[in-house]
Amino acid sequence: MRDACAFVTGYERARPIRDWELPLLPIAALARLTLRALITNWRAERVPERPR
């Protein structure tokens, strides 16, 4: 969580996060992690010899 907070702090230096965007951050983070897992598994099925 500390890394995530550091990332958001750095991001806000370039582009402040609006109040309405804050509740969306956890949803977006979970969606991104889910997509990463799904894409990794999809690639592994297509090319089994490829390391995960």
C-alpha positions in Angstrom: 0.0 0.0 0.0 2.9 2.3 0.7 4.1 2.0 -3.0 0.6 2.8 -4.2 0.4 5.9 -2.0 3.8 7.0 -3.3 2.7 6.5 -6.9 -0.5 8.6 -6.4 1.6 11.3 -4.7 3.9 11.5 -7.7 1.0 11.4 -10.1 -0.7 14.3 -8.4 2.3 16.4 -8.9 1.7 16.2 -12.6 -2.1 16.0 -12.6 -4.1 16.5 -9.5 -6.8 13.9 -8.9 -10.3 15.4 -8.6 -12.6 14.5 -5.7 -15.0 12.6 -7.9 -12.1 10.4 -9.2 -10.9 9.2 -5.7 -13.6 6.6 -5.1 -12.8 5.1 -8.6 -9.2 4.4 -7.8 -9.7 1.1 -5.9 -12.1 -0.1 -8.6 -9.6 0.8 -11.4 -6.7 -0.9 -9.5 -8.7 -4.1 -9.0 -9.8 -4.1 -12.7 -6.2 -3.6 -13.8 -5.0 -6.5 -11.6 -7.8 -8.7 -13.0 -6.9 -7.8 -16.6 -3.3 -8.6 -16.0 -4.1 -12.1 -14.7 -6.6 -12.8 -17.5 -4.1 -11.6 -20.2 -1.3 -13.7 -18.7 -3.4 -16.8 -18.7 -4.7 -16.2 -22.2 -1.2 -15.8 -23.5 -0.1 -19.0 -21.6 -2.9 -20.9 -23.3 -1.9 -19.7 -26.7 1.8 -20.2 -26.3 2.3 -22.9 -23.5 6.2 -22.8 -23.7 6.2 -19.1 -22.9 7.1 -18.4 -19.2 4.5 -16.7 -17.1 
